[in-house]
Amino acid sequence: MAEKIRELRDAKHWTQEELAERAGLKRSHIQRLEHGDYKESKLTTLVKIAKAFGIHPHTFLESLGLVDTEAFIELADAQQRMLRLRVTDPDIWLFFTEDWHKMDSDTKELVRRFLHRLSEPKKK
């Protein structure tokens, strides 16, 4: 990931400061990413960087090896279920947008089952 961000930035002839400004981030954050320090990075940070480069976020994340199409479709499906259920709790939305890609397949399956149960009609 560090190499890809640096390559894209260099191709645009931008400094770290310019990328940070365009992405709405601090230069120190860009610097940490380019040095391989991802501890404090969130998915939203990478989306901001993708937009700064003019790349669709999914394309950017896929190029970094962080998302595959199947996982992206699963996330979109889970979010659609939440919309149908009128889930508005911001913590739940953050969970899906920030942590879905970090989950192993067993955890994703548990979440899918949970959402499915939520969408079932209540028994009388």
C-alpha positions in Angstrom: 0.0 0.0 0.0 2.8 2.4 0.9 4.4 1.9 -2.5 1.1 2.4 -4.4 0.3 5.7 -2.7 3.8 7.0 -3.2 3.7 5.9 -6.9 0.4 7.6 -7.5 1.5 10.8 -5.7 4.8 10.9 -7.7 2.9 10.4 -11.0 1.0 13.5 -10.2 4.2 15.3 -9.1 2.6 16.1 -5.7 4.3 16.5 -2.4 3.0 14.7 0.6 1.6 18.1 1.7 -0.3 18.6 -1.6 -1.8 15.1 -1.3 -2.8 15.7 2.3 -4.4 19.0 1.5 -6.4 17.5 -1.4 -7.5 14.6 0.7 -8.3 16.7 3.8 -5.7 14.9 5.9 -2.5 15.9 7.8 0.8 15.5 6.0 2.0 13.4 8.9 -0.7 10.9 8.1 0.3 10.6 4.5 3.9 10.3 5.6 3.0 7.4 8.0 1.1 5.6 5.3 4.0 5.9 2.8 6.3 4.4 5.5 4.0 1.4 6.0 2.5 2.6 9.3 -1.2 1.7 9.0 -2.1 1.5 12.7 -4.3 4.6 12.8 -5.7 4.3 9.3 -9.3 3.8 8.6 -11.2 2.9 5.4 -12.5 6.5 5.2 -8.9 7.7 5.0 -8.2 5.6 2.0 -11.4 6.7 0.4 -10.3 10.3 0.8 -7.0 9.5 -0.8 -8.7 7.7 -3.7 -10.9 10.7 -4.3 -7.9 13.1 -4.1 -6.3 11.0 -6.9 -9.6 11.0 -8.9 -9.9 7.2 -8.6 -13.1 5.4 -7.7 -12.6 4.2 -4.0 -13.5 0.6 -4.9 -10.9 0.5 -7.7 -8.3 2.1 -5.4 -9.0 -0.3 -2.5 -9.0 -3.3 -4.9 -5.6 -2.2 -6.3 -4.2 -2.1 -2.8 -5.4 -5.7 -2.3 -7.8 -4.6 0.5 -11.1 -5.4 -1.2 -12.2 -8.0 -3.7 -15.4 -7.7 -5.7 -17.2 -10.4 -3.7 -16.5 -8.7 -0.4 -17.6 -5.4 -1.8 -20.9 -6.9 -2.9 -21.3 -8.5 0.5 -20.8 -5.2 2.2 -23.2 -3.4 -0.1 -25.8 -6.1 0.5 -25.4 -5.8 4.3 -25.8 -2.0 4.0 -28.9 -2.4 1.9 -30.4 -4.7 4.6 -29.7 -2.1 7.2 -31.4 0.5 5.1 -34.5 -1.7 4.7 -34.5 -2.2 8.5 -34.1 1.5 9.0 -30.9 1.0 11.0 -29.7 4.5 11.8 -27.3 4.0 14.7 -24.0 5.6 13.5 -21.9 3.0 15.4 -23.5 0.2 13.4 -22.8 2.0 10.2 -19.2 2.7 11.2 -18.8 -1.0 12.1 -19.8 -2.0 8.6 -17.8 0.7 6.7 -14.7 0.6 8.8 -14.4 -3.0 10.0 -16.1 -5.3 7.4 -12.9 -5.8 5.4 -11.0 -6.8 8.5 -13.5 -9.6 9.4 -12.7 -13.2 8.8 -15.3 -15.3 6.9 -16.8 -16.8 10.1 -17.4 -13.4 11.6 -18.9 -12.2 8.3 -21.3 -15.2 8.3 -22.4 -14.4 11.9 -23.1 -10.8 10.9 -25.1 -12.0 7.8 -27.2 -14.3 10.0 -27.8 -11.5 12.5 -29.0 -9.2 9.7 -31.1 -11.9 8.2 -32.8 -12.5 11.6 -33.4 -8.8 12.0 -35.1 -8.7 8.6 -37.5 -11.6 9.5 -41.0 -10.7 10.5 -41.6 -10.8 14.2 -43.4 -13.9 15.5 -46.6 -13.3 17.5 
